[in-house]
Amino acid sequence: MKEFLKQEILWALFILVVQIIAGFLVAHFILHTTWDLKSTIFDYSFIVFWGLYLIIKICIALFKRAKSKKDGNI
């Protein structure tokens, strides 16, 4: 379980870093606007993405747990 949590946290951090870099590149090179971390983190698309990501991850974990209980693996 500890290894699974470590893997999920690293994966989430990787996605976060990619989102921040992509936001900077789009703002700087395509939109030609100034970029700051606060506007990126409080952007609605950012909040919706991470909210859905957490909900989906929780649902998948619950489904896997229920399936393993049903199969008798737990």
TIGU-673014 format. One record per residue (C-alpha): residue number from 1; residue in one letter; x, z, y. Coordinates in steps of 0.5 Angstrom, whole numbers, plus 500, padded with zeros to 3 digits. Each point is the difference from the previous one (the first is absolute). Layout:
<recs>
(rec NUM, "A", (X, Z, Y)),
...
</recs>
This chain:
<recs>
(rec 1, "M", (500, 500, 500)),
(rec 2, "K", (506, 502, 505)),
(rec 3, "E", (503, 493, 499)),
(rec 4, "F", (493, 496, 501)),
(rec 5, "L", (499, 504, 507)),
(rec 6, "K", (507, 498, 502)),
(rec 7, "Q", (499, 493, 498)),
(rec 8, "E", (494, 500, 504)),
(rec 9, "I", (503, 503, 506)),
(rec 10, "L", (506, 495, 500)),
(rec 11, "W", (495, 495, 499)),
(rec 12, "A", (496, 502, 506)),
(rec 13, "L", (506, 501, 504)),
(rec 14, "F", (502, 493, 499)),
(rec 15, "I", (493, 497, 502)),
(rec 16, "L", (500, 504, 506)),
(rec 17, "V", (507, 498, 502)),
(rec 18, "V", (498, 493, 499)),
(rec 19, "Q", (494, 501, 504)),
(rec 20, "I", (504, 502, 506)),
(rec 21, "I", (505, 495, 500)),
(rec 22, "A", (495, 494, 499)),
(rec 23, "G", (496, 503, 506)),
(rec 24, "F", (506, 500, 504)),
(rec 25, "L", (502, 493, 498)),
(rec 26, "V", (493, 498, 502)),
(rec 27, "A", (500, 504, 507)),
(rec 28, "H", (507, 498, 502)),
(rec 29, "F", (500, 492, 498)),
(rec 30, "I", (493, 498, 499)),
(rec 31, "L", (496, 504, 505)),
(rec 32, "H", (506, 501, 505)),
(rec 33, "T", (498, 507, 501)),
(rec 34, "T", (503, 507, 500)),
(rec 35, "W", (500, 503, 494)),
(rec 36, "D", (499, 508, 499)),
(rec 37, "L", (499, 504, 494)),
(rec 38, "K", (494, 504, 502)),
(rec 39, "S", (496, 494, 501)),
(rec 40, "T", (502, 497, 493)),
(rec 41, "I", (498, 507, 497)),
(rec 42, "F", (493, 501, 504)),
(rec 43, "D", (498, 492, 499)),
(rec 44, "Y", (493, 500, 496)),
(rec 45, "S", (503, 495, 495)),
(rec 46, "F", (506, 505, 498)),
(rec 47, "I", (495, 506, 500)),
(rec 48, "V", (495, 495, 495)),
(rec 49, "F", (506, 498, 496)),
(rec 50, "W", (503, 507, 498)),
(rec 51, "G", (493, 503, 499)),
(rec 52, "L", (498, 494, 495)),
(rec 53, "Y", (507, 501, 497)),
(rec 54, "L", (498, 507, 499)),
(rec 55, "I", (493, 499, 497)),
(rec 56, "I", (502, 495, 496)),
(rec 57, "K", (506, 504, 497)),
(rec 58, "I", (496, 506, 499)),
(rec 59, "C", (495, 496, 496)),
(rec 60, "I", (505, 497, 496)),
(rec 61, "A", (503, 506, 498)),
(rec 62, "L", (493, 503, 498)),
(rec 63, "F", (498, 494, 496)),
(rec 64, "K", (507, 501, 496)),
(rec 65, "R", (499, 507, 499)),
(rec 66, "A", (493, 499, 498)),
(rec 67, "K", (502, 495, 495)),
(rec 68, "S", (505, 504, 497)),
(rec 69, "K", (496, 505, 499)),
(rec 70, "K", (495, 496, 497)),
(rec 71, "D", (505, 497, 495)),
(rec 72, "G", (503, 507, 499)),
(rec 73, "N", (507, 499, 503)),
(rec 74, "I", (499, 506, 504)),
</recs>
